[in-house]
């Protein structure tokens, strides 16, 4: 990148990140629209083993093209976040379904309000754009995550967001596939970052373009990932619920045995008594595990929070570099 090639008039450097897999039909239009909307931004296309002409089309449109060999959107986002330095990052899918024209508005809003993440919630009246199954699955998964981690977003699975450098460089990025949107959301919610959400137009794919998302397969993977996140981030809840279930079953099996013993002073159903006792012991162990792991999880959140706080707030970082006259490409 040349000097000041990705610095806007306000002094902030913006990078547009486009993960791609077989998007030759749409990627040229996406790049053109983003170039019109953000003429001073650096546009990066990360190809994920496409079998079509995605790379050639992206290069012809003027994007900076790189590749990620590990298959999955999570791997691509992790690589992009590690490789690229900017003040604000616009993450957008390369399928031409999102409203690229609002990108400068999103960046200005994130900068003005000092937001670490601004989510573009999808709004569409086209049934082919936002299929009923996808809409229902998004509502269920978003509701589950917001119930567990905080109700601050309505469209957790949106592929169109703006991030601050402070967010990007503190994000662990552990997922591999379409679970990445869930991880992006939970990271912000867990650290209580300044975030917001704005509605944006969502349209159907261009003719001939096919989504890599599989409703049921990827929905199950996201649900499984949410369960894993609960176990890792809210272990007391996870193991506490397990303990409650185990103790309830144990009492249900053991109560008749105890009642019979009180009447006859005999234990004719010894296996049931042993099973009930074992379940109650397992419940106690599960609760103890939850208490111990809750302390570990708190330490992990604190470590992530400290890493997050080592970087300046979005607006402060931009203003400090701009006033100090730091050259483009230098952080």
Backbone as numpy.savetxt, mean C-alpha at the origin, in Angstrom:
# Nx Ny Nz CAx CAy CAz Cx Cy Cz
19.69 12.94 -16.09 18.85 14.15 -16.09 19.72 15.39 -16.09
19.34 16.38 -16.88 20.09 17.61 -16.92 19.73 18.51 -15.77
20.48 19.60 -15.56 20.19 20.53 -14.49 18.78 21.07 -14.58
18.13 21.05 -13.44 16.77 21.59 -13.31 15.77 20.92 -14.25
16.08 19.71 -14.73 15.17 19.05 -15.66 13.91 18.56 -15.00
13.94 18.38 -13.69 12.73 17.91 -13.02 12.37 18.79 -11.84
12.76 20.08 -11.92 12.40 21.01 -10.85 11.30 21.94 -11.36
10.21 22.01 -10.63 9.08 22.84 -11.02 9.34 24.29 -10.64
8.41 25.14 -11.04 8.56 26.57 -10.74 8.57 26.83 -9.25
7.93 25.98 -8.47 7.88 26.16 -7.02 9.15 25.66 -6.34
10.07 25.09 -7.12 11.34 24.64 -6.55 11.36 23.19 -6.13
10.27 22.45 -6.30 10.26 21.04 -5.89 10.51 20.14 -7.09
11.24 19.08 -6.85 11.52 18.11 -7.90 10.46 17.02 -7.86
9.87 16.78 -8.99 8.78 15.80 -9.09 9.21 14.66 -9.99
8.99 13.43 -9.53 9.25 12.25 -10.34 7.95 11.49 -10.52
7.65 11.15 -11.75 6.47 10.35 -12.06 6.92 8.90 -12.22
6.31 8.01 -11.47 6.69 6.60 -11.47 5.56 5.77 -12.07
5.87 5.05 -13.14 4.85 4.25 -13.83 5.30 2.79 -13.89
4.74 1.92 -13.05 5.04 0.49 -13.18 4.25 -0.09 -14.35
4.89 -0.91 -15.18 4.24 -1.39 -16.41 4.45 -2.88 -16.63
3.38 -3.51 -17.08 3.46 -4.90 -17.56 2.49 -5.03 -18.73
3.03 -5.20 -19.93 2.24 -5.34 -21.15 1.23 -4.20 -21.33
1.75 -2.98 -21.36 0.90 -1.80 -21.52 1.27 -1.01 -22.77
1.72 -1.71 -23.82 2.15 -1.02 -25.04 1.03 -0.17 -25.65
-0.21 -0.62 -25.51 -1.34 0.10 -26.11 -1.58 1.45 -25.42
-1.39 1.48 -24.11 -1.79 2.67 -23.35 -0.63 3.54 -22.89
0.58 2.99 -22.78 1.65 3.72 -22.10 2.04 5.00 -22.83
2.00 5.01 -24.15 2.34 6.23 -24.89 1.40 7.37 -24.55
0.12 7.07 -24.48 -0.86 8.11 -24.13 -0.66 8.59 -22.69
-0.36 7.67 -21.78 -0.14 8.05 -20.38 1.04 9.01 -20.27
2.13 8.69 -20.95 3.32 9.55 -20.90 3.03 10.92 -21.52
2.35 10.93 -22.64 2.02 12.21 -23.29 1.14 13.07 -22.39
0.14 12.46 -21.77 -0.75 13.22 -20.88 0.00 13.76 -19.67
0.89 12.95 -19.11 1.66 13.39 -17.95 2.68 14.45 -18.32
3.25 14.35 -19.52 4.19 15.37 -19.97 3.49 16.71 -20.14
2.25 16.67 -20.61 1.46 17.90 -20.74 1.11 18.46 -19.36
0.73 17.58 -18.44 0.31 18.02 -17.10 1.49 18.47 -16.26
2.61 17.74 -16.34 3.79 18.03 -15.52 5.01 18.16 -16.45
5.13 19.25 -17.17 6.21 19.37 -18.17 7.61 19.36 -17.58
7.75 19.71 -16.29 9.07 19.76 -15.67 9.43 18.49 -14.89
8.52 17.54 -14.85 8.76 16.32 -14.06 9.56 15.31 -14.87
10.33 14.49 -14.16 11.01 13.35 -14.77 10.06 12.17 -14.76
9.84 11.55 -15.91 8.88 10.45 -16.03 9.65 9.14 -16.19
9.44 8.24 -15.24 10.12 6.95 -15.24 9.10 5.84 -15.52
9.46 4.97 -16.44 8.67 3.77 -16.70 9.52 2.57 -16.31
9.02 1.76 -15.37 9.71 0.54 -14.98 8.96 -0.65 -15.55
9.58 -1.29 -16.51 8.95 -2.43 -17.17 9.20 -3.70 -16.38
8.14 -4.52 -16.27 8.21 -5.73 -15.45 8.05 -6.97 -16.32
9.03 -7.19 -17.20 9.06 -8.37 -18.07 7.91 -8.40 -19.07
7.60 -7.26 -19.66 6.52 -7.21 -20.65 6.88 -8.04 -21.87
5.84 -8.66 -22.45 6.02 -9.46 -23.65 5.65 -8.69 -24.92
5.23 -7.46 -24.76 4.87 -6.65 -25.93 5.89 -5.53 -26.11
5.49 -4.47 -26.78 6.42 -3.38 -27.12 6.37 -2.23 -26.12
6.06 -2.52 -24.87 5.95 -1.48 -23.85 7.22 -0.64 -23.77
8.38 -1.29 -23.73 9.65 -0.57 -23.59 9.88 0.37 -24.77
9.67 -0.13 -25.98 9.91 0.68 -27.18 8.97 1.88 -27.24
7.71 1.66 -26.91 6.73 2.76 -26.95 7.06 3.80 -25.89
7.44 3.35 -24.70 7.76 4.29 -23.62 8.98 5.13 -23.96
10.00 4.50 -24.54 11.20 5.25 -24.92 10.88 6.24 -26.04
10.09 5.82 -26.99 9.72 6.72 -28.09 8.94 7.92 -27.58
8.18 7.73 -26.49 7.40 8.83 -25.91 8.24 9.75 -25.04
9.51 9.38 -24.81 10.41 10.26 -24.06 10.57 9.94 -22.59
10.09 8.79 -22.13 10.23 8.43 -20.73 11.60 7.82 -20.45
12.03 7.88 -19.22 13.23 7.18 -18.78 12.80 5.76 -18.45
13.30 4.78 -19.20 12.83 3.41 -19.08 13.87 2.54 -18.36
13.39 1.82 -17.37 14.23 0.87 -16.65 13.44 -0.43 -16.50
14.12 -1.49 -16.08 13.46 -2.79 -15.97 13.62 -3.36 -14.58
12.64 -4.14 -14.16 12.70 -4.91 -12.92 12.35 -6.35 -13.26
13.31 -7.26 -13.05 13.13 -8.65 -13.45 12.26 -9.46 -12.49
12.24 -9.10 -11.22 11.38 -9.81 -10.27 9.93 -9.48 -10.58
9.14 -10.51 -10.85 7.76 -10.28 -11.30 6.85 -9.87 -10.15
6.09 -8.82 -10.38 5.12 -8.37 -9.39 5.22 -6.87 -9.16
4.07 -6.23 -8.99 4.04 -4.78 -8.82 4.78 -4.34 -7.57
4.71 -5.15 -6.51 5.41 -4.80 -5.28 6.91 -4.70 -5.49
7.47 -5.64 -6.26 8.91 -5.59 -6.57 9.26 -4.34 -7.35
8.38 -3.95 -8.28 8.63 -2.77 -9.11 8.62 -1.51 -8.25
7.62 -1.36 -7.40 7.52 -0.17 -6.55 8.72 -0.10 -5.60
9.12 -1.23 -5.04 10.29 -1.23 -4.15 11.53 -0.73 -4.88
11.72 -1.19 -6.12 12.88 -0.77 -6.91 12.80 0.72 -7.24
11.63 1.20 -7.63 11.48 2.61 -7.96 11.77 3.50 -6.76
11.22 3.13 -5.62 11.42 3.93 -4.42 12.90 3.96 -4.01
13.60 2.86 -4.25 15.02 2.80 -3.88 15.89 3.59 -4.85
15.54 3.58 -6.13 16.41 4.15 -7.16 16.29 5.66 -7.31
15.11 6.21 -7.11 14.83 7.57 -7.57 14.75 8.55 -6.40
15.37 9.70 -6.58 15.32 10.78 -5.59 14.52 11.95 -6.14
13.61 12.43 -5.34 12.79 13.59 -5.71 12.18 14.15 -4.44
11.52 15.28 -4.56 10.79 15.84 -3.42 9.39 15.25 -3.32
8.76 15.04 -4.50 7.44 14.42 -4.54 7.42 13.38 -5.66
6.70 12.32 -5.40 6.60 11.20 -6.33 5.14 11.00 -6.71
4.88 10.93 -8.00 3.54 10.63 -8.49 3.56 9.18 -8.98
2.88 8.31 -8.28 2.79 6.90 -8.66 1.47 6.70 -9.40
1.55 6.21 -10.64 0.34 6.04 -11.44 0.49 4.81 -12.32
-0.57 4.07 -12.49 -0.55 2.89 -13.36 -0.45 3.32 -14.82
0.10 2.43 -15.64 0.31 2.77 -17.05 -0.80 2.32 -17.97
-2.03 2.20 -17.45 -3.13 1.67 -18.27 -4.08 2.75 -18.79
-3.75 4.03 -18.57 -4.55 5.16 -19.07 -5.97 5.17 -18.50
-6.16 4.67 -17.29 -7.48 4.71 -16.67 -7.61 5.84 -15.65
-6.48 6.45 -15.28 -6.49 7.52 -14.29 -6.38 8.88 -14.97
-6.83 9.90 -14.27 -6.90 11.25 -14.82 -5.55 11.96 -14.64
-4.68 11.84 -15.66 -3.34 12.42 -15.57 -3.38 13.94 -15.45
-4.42 14.58 -15.99 -4.49 16.04 -16.00 -4.51 16.65 -14.60
-4.95 15.89 -13.59 -5.04 16.44 -12.24 -3.73 16.27 -11.48
-2.71 15.68 -12.08 -1.44 15.44 -11.38 -0.85 16.71 -10.78
-0.79 17.84 -11.51 -0.22 19.05 -10.89 -1.04 19.55 -9.71
-2.34 19.37 -9.77 -3.19 19.76 -8.65 -2.89 18.91 -7.42
-2.68 17.61 -7.65 -2.35 16.71 -6.55 -1.01 17.07 -5.92
-0.01 17.34 -6.77 1.31 17.70 -6.25 1.25 19.02 -5.48
0.56 20.01 -6.03 0.44 21.30 -5.34 -0.27 21.14 -4.01
-1.31 20.29 -3.98 -2.04 20.07 -2.73 -1.14 19.39 -1.70
-0.37 18.38 -2.13 0.53 17.69 -1.21 1.59 18.63 -0.66
2.12 19.50 -1.52 3.14 20.44 -1.08 2.56 21.51 -0.17
1.43 22.07 -0.55 0.83 23.17 0.23 0.42 22.70 1.63
-0.12 21.49 1.71 -0.60 20.98 2.99 0.43 20.14 3.74
1.61 19.96 3.15 2.65 19.17 3.81 2.25 17.72 3.99
1.64 17.13 2.97 1.14 15.75 3.08 2.23 14.76 2.68
2.25 13.64 3.38 3.16 12.56 3.02 2.54 11.62 2.00
1.22 11.54 1.97 0.55 10.74 0.95 -0.80 11.38 0.62
-1.05 11.52 -0.67 -2.34 12.01 -1.16 -2.89 10.94 -2.08
-4.00 10.36 -1.70 -4.59 9.25 -2.44 -5.66 9.76 -3.41
-5.60 9.29 -4.64 -6.60 9.66 -5.64 -7.69 8.60 -5.66
-8.81 8.88 -5.00 -9.91 7.92 -4.93 -10.64 7.88 -6.26
-10.91 6.68 -6.75 -11.52 6.51 -8.07 -13.03 6.78 -8.05
-13.46 7.58 -8.99 -14.88 7.86 -9.18 -15.20 7.61 -10.65
-16.17 6.73 -10.92 -16.49 6.40 -12.30 -17.96 6.04 -12.43
-18.53 6.42 -13.58 -19.89 6.02 -13.90 -19.90 5.01 -15.04
-18.72 4.49 -15.38 -18.60 3.50 -16.44 -18.46 2.11 -15.82
-19.44 1.27 -16.07 -19.42 -0.06 -15.46 -18.23 -0.88 -15.92
-17.78 -0.67 -17.15 -16.63 -1.43 -17.66 -15.33 -0.96 -17.04
-15.29 0.28 -16.57 -14.06 0.81 -15.98 -13.84 0.25 -14.59
-14.91 0.21 -13.81 -14.79 -0.21 -12.42 -15.82 -1.31 -12.19
-15.44 -2.54 -12.52 -16.37 -3.65 -12.49 -16.94 -3.89 -11.10
-18.16 -4.43 -11.07 -18.86 -4.60 -9.80 -18.06 -5.46 -8.82
-17.44 -6.52 -9.35 -16.65 -7.38 -8.48 -15.46 -6.66 -7.88
-14.79 -5.84 -8.69 -13.66 -5.07 -8.18 -14.13 -4.03 -7.16
-15.27 -3.39 -7.46 -15.79 -2.36 -6.55 -16.15 -2.96 -5.19
-16.84 -4.12 -5.22 -17.22 -4.78 -3.97 -15.99 -5.24 -3.20
-15.05 -5.87 -3.91 -13.84 -6.33 -3.24 -13.06 -5.19 -2.63
-12.98 -4.05 -3.33 -12.27 -2.89 -2.80 -12.95 -2.37 -1.53
-14.28 -2.34 -1.55 -14.99 -1.85 -0.37 -14.77 -2.76 0.83
-14.81 -4.07 0.59 -14.63 -5.02 1.68 -13.22 -4.93 2.25
-12.21 -4.94 1.38 -10.82 -4.91 1.83 -10.47 -3.57 2.46
-10.96 -2.48 1.85 -10.71 -1.16 2.43 -11.38 -1.04 3.80
-12.61 -1.53 3.91 -13.30 -1.49 5.19 -12.58 -2.28 6.26
-12.03 -3.43 5.87 -11.31 -4.26 6.84 -10.05 -3.56 7.33
-9.29 -2.99 6.40 -8.04 -2.31 6.78 -8.32 -1.07 7.62
-9.31 -0.27 7.23 -9.61 0.94 7.99 -10.18 0.60 9.37
-10.89 -0.52 9.47 -11.39 -0.95 10.78 -10.24 -1.31 11.70
-9.21 -1.93 11.15 -8.09 -2.40 11.96 -7.04 -1.33 12.21
-6.82 -0.43 11.23 -5.69 0.49 11.33 -6.10 1.97 11.33
-7.37 2.28 11.09 -7.80 3.67 11.12 -8.57 4.05 9.87
-9.69 4.73 10.04 -10.57 5.06 8.91 -10.22 6.45 8.38
-9.28 6.48 7.41 -8.87 7.76 6.84 -8.92 7.77 5.31
-9.16 6.62 4.69 -9.23 6.53 3.24 -10.46 5.72 2.84
-10.94 5.95 1.62 -12.10 5.20 1.13 -11.75 4.29 -0.04
-10.58 4.49 -0.64 -10.18 3.69 -1.80 -8.74 3.23 -1.60
-8.58 2.19 -0.81 -7.25 1.71 -0.45 -6.47 1.17 -1.64
-7.16 0.66 -2.65 -6.49 -0.03 -3.75 -6.25 0.86 -4.96
-6.38 2.16 -4.81 -6.10 3.07 -5.91 -4.64 2.98 -6.32
-4.40 3.01 -7.63 -3.03 2.97 -8.14 -2.49 4.35 -8.49
-3.12 5.40 -7.98 -2.74 6.78 -8.31 -2.57 7.55 -7.01
-1.32 7.87 -6.69 -1.04 8.55 -5.42 0.15 9.49 -5.59
0.24 10.44 -4.66 1.40 11.32 -4.56 2.04 11.09 -3.20
3.37 10.95 -3.19 4.11 10.71 -1.95 5.18 11.77 -1.77
5.49 12.04 -0.52 6.64 12.88 -0.20 7.90 12.02 -0.16
9.04 12.68 -0.22 10.31 11.94 -0.09 10.40 11.28 1.28
9.88 11.96 2.30 9.92 11.41 3.65 9.17 10.09 3.72
8.06 9.98 3.01 7.32 8.72 2.98 8.12 7.65 2.24
8.54 7.98 1.02 9.17 6.99 0.14 10.43 6.39 0.77
11.25 7.21 1.37 12.52 6.73 1.89 12.40 6.09 3.27
11.20 6.07 3.83 10.99 5.35 5.10 10.08 4.14 4.93
9.70 3.86 3.66 8.76 2.78 3.38 9.51 1.46 3.19
9.21 0.42 3.99 9.97 -0.84 3.90 9.70 -1.66 2.65
8.51 -1.58 2.08 8.16 -2.27 0.83 8.50 -3.75 0.89
7.68 -4.52 1.58 7.92 -5.95 1.74 7.06 -6.83 0.84
6.01 -6.29 0.25 5.11 -7.09 -0.57 5.68 -7.26 -1.97
5.13 -8.23 -2.71 5.66 -8.53 -4.04 4.68 -8.24 -5.17
3.39 -8.33 -4.93 2.41 -8.18 -6.00 1.47 -7.01 -5.79
0.17 -7.24 -6.11 -0.81 -6.17 -5.98 -1.16 -5.85 -4.53
-0.55 -6.57 -3.58 -0.74 -6.23 -2.17 -0.06 -4.92 -1.82
0.76 -4.39 -2.74 1.55 -3.20 -2.44 0.67 -2.03 -2.05
-0.52 -1.88 -2.67 -1.39 -0.76 -2.30 -1.84 -0.86 -0.84
-2.09 -2.09 -0.38 -2.46 -2.29 1.02 -1.31 -1.89 1.92
-0.10 -2.31 1.58 1.06 -1.98 2.40 1.32 -0.48 2.41
1.15 0.18 1.26 1.32 1.63 1.21 0.35 2.33 2.17
-0.88 1.85 2.20 -1.90 2.46 3.06 -1.61 2.21 4.53
-1.30 0.97 4.87 -1.08 0.62 6.28 0.15 1.34 6.83
1.18 1.49 6.02 2.38 2.21 6.47 2.02 3.62 6.91
1.21 4.31 6.11 0.81 5.67 6.45 -0.08 5.70 7.70
-0.99 4.74 7.79 -1.91 4.71 8.92 -1.18 4.36 10.22
-0.26 3.40 10.15 0.47 2.98 11.34 1.31 4.10 11.92
1.94 4.92 11.06 2.80 5.99 11.54 2.05 7.30 11.73
0.73 7.28 11.52 -0.11 8.47 11.71 0.43 9.66 10.90
0.75 9.39 9.65 1.28 10.44 8.77 0.18 11.41 8.35
0.56 12.62 7.97 -0.43 13.53 7.37 -0.78 13.05 5.97
-1.98 12.59 5.78 -2.43 12.08 4.49 -3.81 12.64 4.18
-4.21 12.52 2.94 -5.55 12.96 2.55 -5.95 12.20 1.29
-7.17 12.44 0.86 -7.71 11.74 -0.30 -8.59 12.70 -1.09
-8.47 12.65 -2.41 -9.32 13.47 -3.28 -9.94 12.58 -4.34
-11.19 12.84 -4.72 -11.81 12.04 -5.78 -11.25 12.42 -7.14
-11.01 11.42 -7.98 -10.52 11.65 -9.33 -11.28 10.74 -10.30
-11.35 11.18 -11.53 -12.09 10.45 -12.55 -11.35 9.17 -12.94
-12.11 8.11 -13.13 -11.55 6.80 -13.50 -12.32 6.28 -14.70
-11.60 5.90 -15.76 -12.25 5.49 -17.01 -11.84 4.06 -17.36
-12.55 3.50 -18.34 -12.23 2.14 -18.75 -10.96 2.10 -19.59
-10.39 0.91 -19.67 -9.16 0.72 -20.42 -9.37 0.99 -21.92
-8.28 1.28 -22.58 -8.33 1.47 -24.03 -8.62 0.13 -24.72
-9.25 0.14 -25.87 -9.55 -1.11 -26.58 -8.29 -1.93 -26.83
-8.34 -3.21 -26.50 -7.20 -4.10 -26.67 -6.31 -4.21 -25.47
-6.47 -3.29 -24.49 -5.67 -3.33 -23.28 -6.31 -4.27 -22.26
-5.50 -5.13 -21.64 -6.00 -6.13 -20.70 -5.33 -5.95 -19.34
-6.13 -5.97 -18.29 -5.60 -5.80 -16.93 -4.88 -7.06 -16.46
-3.78 -6.84 -15.74 -3.05 -7.96 -15.14 -3.67 -8.38 -13.82
-4.61 -7.58 -13.32 -5.27 -7.91 -12.05 -6.31 -9.00 -12.26
-6.27 -10.02 -11.41 -7.25 -11.09 -11.40 -8.09 -10.97 -10.14
-9.39 -10.73 -10.33 -10.27 -10.35 -9.22 -10.16 -11.30 -8.04
-10.39 -12.59 -8.26 -10.44 -13.53 -7.14 -9.05 -13.90 -6.64
-8.15 -14.21 -7.57 -6.80 -14.61 -7.15 -6.10 -13.50 -6.38
-6.10 -12.29 -6.93 -5.42 -11.19 -6.26 -6.20 -10.71 -5.04
-7.53 -10.83 -5.07 -8.32 -10.49 -3.89 -7.98 -11.38 -2.71
-7.82 -12.68 -2.98 -7.44 -13.63 -1.92 -6.04 -13.33 -1.41
-5.13 -12.99 -2.34 -3.77 -12.65 -1.93 -3.75 -11.40 -1.06
-4.56 -10.41 -1.41 -4.61 -9.19 -0.61 -5.20 -9.48 0.76
-6.25 -10.31 0.81 -6.86 -10.67 2.09 -5.85 -11.41 2.97
-5.11 -12.35 2.36 -4.07 -13.06 3.11 -3.01 -12.10 3.61
-2.66 -11.11 2.79 -1.65 -10.13 3.20 -2.15 -9.28 4.36
-3.44 -8.95 4.36 -4.01 -8.19 5.47 -3.91 -8.99 6.77
-4.22 -10.30 6.68 -4.10 -11.15 7.87 -2.66 -11.16 8.37
-1.71 -11.26 7.45 -0.29 -11.23 7.84 0.06 -9.90 8.49
-0.46 -8.80 7.94 -0.18 -7.50 8.51 -0.75 -7.38 9.93
-1.94 -7.92 10.13 -2.53 -7.89 11.47 -1.65 -8.67 12.44
-1.17 -9.83 12.00 -0.29 -10.64 12.86 1.00 -9.90 13.19
1.55 -9.18 12.21 2.82 -8.49 12.41 2.66 -7.17 13.14
1.61 -6.41 12.78 1.47 -5.06 13.31 0.53 -4.97 14.51
-0.44 -5.89 14.60 -1.37 -5.90 15.74 -1.40 -7.30 16.35
-0.26 -7.82 16.84 -0.20 -9.20 17.32 -1.08 -9.46 18.53
-1.27 -8.46 19.37 -2.13 -8.68 20.54 -3.57 -8.94 20.10
-4.02 -8.22 19.09 -5.35 -8.46 18.55 -5.43 -9.84 17.92
-4.43 -10.17 17.08 -4.44 -11.44 16.36 -4.43 -12.62 17.33
-3.48 -12.64 18.26 -3.36 -13.77 19.18 -4.41 -13.69 20.28
-4.91 -12.48 20.57 -5.98 -12.36 21.56 -7.28 -12.98 21.04
-7.59 -12.74 19.76 -8.77 -13.37 19.16 -8.60 -14.88 19.12
-7.41 -15.35 18.76 -7.14 -16.79 18.76 -7.33 -17.38 20.15
-6.83 -16.67 21.17 -6.98 -17.15 22.55 -8.44 -17.20 22.96
-9.21 -16.20 22.54 -10.63 -16.16 22.88 -11.37 -17.34 22.26
-11.05 -17.64 20.99 -11.69 -18.78 20.32 -11.32 -20.09 21.01
-10.04 -20.26 21.32 -9.58 -21.50 21.97 -10.21 -21.68 23.34
-10.27 -20.61 24.12 -10.82 -20.74 25.47 -12.33 -20.98 25.42
-13.00 -20.39 24.41 -14.44 -20.61 24.28 -14.73 -22.07 23.93
-13.95 -22.64 23.00 -14.13 -24.05 22.63 -13.77 -24.94 23.81
-12.69 -24.60 24.51 -12.28 -25.40 25.67 -13.34 -25.42 26.76
-13.92 -24.26 27.04 -14.97 -24.20 28.07 -16.21 -24.95 27.60
-16.52 -24.81 26.29 -17.69 -25.52 25.77 -17.55 -27.03 25.91
-16.35 -27.55 25.67 -16.12 -28.99 25.81 -15.99 -29.41 27.26
-15.39 -28.55 28.09 -15.09 -28.94 29.47 -16.22 -28.74 30.45
-17.14 -27.82 30.16 -18.21 -27.53 31.12 -19.06 -28.76 31.44
-19.52 -29.54 30.42 -20.31 -30.75 30.75 -19.52 -31.77 31.58
-18.21 -31.86 31.30 -17.37 -32.80 32.07 -17.29 -32.37 33.52
-17.11 -31.08 33.75 -17.04 -30.57 35.14 -18.38 -30.76 35.84
-19.47 -30.47 35.13 -20.80 -30.64 35.73 -21.04 -32.10 36.12
-20.64 -33.02 35.26 -20.81 -34.44 35.55 -19.96 -34.88 36.73
-18.77 -34.30 36.81 -17.88 -34.64 37.93 -18.48 -34.16 39.25
-19.05 -32.95 39.24 -19.64 -32.43 40.46 -20.83 -33.28 40.94
-21.51 -33.94 39.99 -22.64 -34.80 40.36 -22.22 -36.18 40.79
-21.28 -36.77 40.06 -20.95 -38.19 40.28 -19.55 -38.40 40.84
-18.73 -37.34 40.87 -17.32 -37.45 41.27 -16.56 -38.43 40.37
-17.02 -38.56 39.13 -16.36 -39.41 38.14 -16.10 -38.61 36.87
-15.06 -39.04 36.12 -14.74 -38.40 34.85 -14.75 -39.48 33.77
-15.95 -39.85 33.30 -16.02 -40.93 32.31 -15.50 -40.50 30.94
-15.54 -39.20 30.64 -15.06 -38.72 29.34 -13.69 -38.07 29.51
-12.72 -38.87 29.85 -11.37 -38.38 30.11 -10.73 -37.72 28.88
-10.85 -38.32 27.68 -10.26 -37.65 26.51 -10.81 -36.24 26.29
-12.12 -36.07 26.50 -12.71 -34.74 26.33 -12.16 -33.78 27.37
-11.98 -34.26 28.59 -11.43 -33.41 29.65 -10.00 -32.98 29.32
-9.21 -33.92 28.81 -7.83 -33.60 28.44 -7.79 -32.60 27.28
-8.68 -32.82 26.30 -8.73 -31.90 25.16 -9.13 -30.49 25.60
-10.12 -30.40 26.48 -10.56 -29.09 26.97 -9.44 -28.38 27.72
-8.73 -29.14 28.56 -7.62 -28.55 29.31 -6.52 -28.09 28.35
-6.24 -28.91 27.32 -5.21 -28.53 26.35 -5.57 -27.26 25.60
-6.84 -27.12 25.24 -7.27 -25.91 24.53 -7.14 -24.67 25.41
-7.48 -24.79 26.67 -7.35 -23.64 27.58 -5.89 -23.27 27.77
-5.01 -24.28 27.86 -3.57 -24.01 27.97 -3.05 -23.31 26.71
-3.50 -23.80 25.54 -3.11 -23.16 24.29 -3.60 -21.70 24.23
-4.79 -21.47 24.76 -5.32 -20.09 24.80 -4.43 -19.20 25.65
-3.99 -19.73 26.79 -3.10 -18.95 27.65 -1.77 -18.66 26.96
-1.24 -19.68 26.27 0.02 -19.49 25.54 -0.15 -18.47 24.41
-1.27 -18.55 23.72 -1.53 -17.60 22.64 -1.59 -16.17 23.18
-2.21 -15.99 24.32 -2.31 -14.66 24.90 -0.94 -14.14 25.31
-0.12 -15.01 25.89 1.23 -14.61 26.28 2.06 -14.23 25.04
1.94 -15.03 23.97 2.63 -14.70 22.72 2.20 -13.34 22.20
0.89 -13.06 22.26 0.39 -11.77 21.82 0.97 -10.62 22.61
1.07 -10.79 23.93 1.62 -9.73 24.78 3.09 -9.48 24.47
3.86 -10.55 24.28 5.28 -10.40 23.99 5.49 -9.77 22.61
4.78 -10.31 21.60 4.95 -9.81 20.25 4.42 -8.38 20.10
3.46 -7.99 20.93 2.97 -6.63 20.89 4.08 -5.64 21.26
4.91 -6.02 22.21 6.05 -5.19 22.58 7.05 -5.10 21.43
7.28 -6.25 20.76 8.18 -6.26 19.61 7.63 -5.38 18.48
6.32 -5.50 18.22 5.70 -4.70 17.16 5.79 -3.21 17.47
5.60 -2.85 18.73 5.71 -1.44 19.12 7.12 -0.93 18.86
8.12 -1.76 19.16 9.51 -1.35 18.91 9.76 -1.17 17.41
9.16 -2.03 16.58 9.32 -1.91 15.14 8.66 -0.62 14.62
7.49 -0.30 15.14 6.82 0.93 14.73 7.63 2.14 15.16
8.19 2.09 16.36 9.01 3.19 16.83 10.25 3.38 15.96
10.86 2.25 15.54 12.04 2.33 14.67 11.67 2.95 13.32
10.53 2.54 12.76 10.09 3.13 11.49 9.77 4.61 11.66
9.18 4.95 12.78 8.85 6.35 13.04 10.11 7.20 13.14
11.13 6.68 13.80 12.39 7.42 13.93 13.06 7.59 12.58
13.03 6.53 11.73 13.59 6.64 10.39 12.82 7.68 9.58
11.52 7.70 9.76 10.67 8.67 9.07 10.99 10.10 9.51
11.27 10.28 10.79 11.52 11.61 11.32 12.91 12.14 11.00
13.80 11.28 10.50 15.13 11.78 10.12 15.08 12.63 8.86
13.98 12.54 8.11 13.82 13.32 6.88 12.91 14.52 7.14
13.15 15.63 6.46 12.34 16.83 6.70 10.92 16.67 6.18
10.03 17.45 6.75 8.65 17.47 6.28 8.61 17.94 4.84
7.59 17.52 4.06 7.55 17.83 2.62 7.78 19.30 2.28
6.98 20.20 2.81 7.11 21.61 2.47 8.42 22.20 2.97
8.84 21.78 4.18 10.06 22.29 4.77 11.28 21.89 3.95
11.29 20.61 3.50 12.42 20.12 2.73 12.57 20.87 1.42
11.47 21.11 0.73 11.51 21.83 -0.54 11.97 23.26 -0.33
11.41 23.93 0.68 11.75 25.33 0.91 13.21 25.48 1.32
13.71 24.54 2.15 15.10 24.62 2.61 16.07 24.48 1.46
15.84 23.52 0.56 16.74 23.32 -0.57 16.64 24.49 -1.56
15.43 24.99 -1.74 15.23 26.08 -2.69 15.93 27.35 -2.21
15.80 27.67 -0.91 16.40 28.88 -0.37 17.92 28.76 -0.30
18.42 27.53 -0.13 19.87 27.33 -0.04 20.52 27.25 -1.42
19.71 27.17 -2.47 20.25 27.11 -3.81 20.91 25.79 -4.12
20.35 24.69 -3.60 20.92 23.38 -3.86 20.69 23.00 -5.32
21.71 22.57 -6.06 21.54 22.22 -7.46 20.60 21.04 -7.64
19.96 20.95 -8.78 19.11 19.81 -9.09 19.92 18.53 -9.08
19.28 17.46 -8.60 19.95 16.16 -8.56 20.77 15.98 -7.31
20.86 17.02 -6.43 21.61 16.90 -5.19 20.66 16.99 -4.03
20.74 16.02 -3.12 19.86 16.03 -1.96 20.63 16.43 -0.73
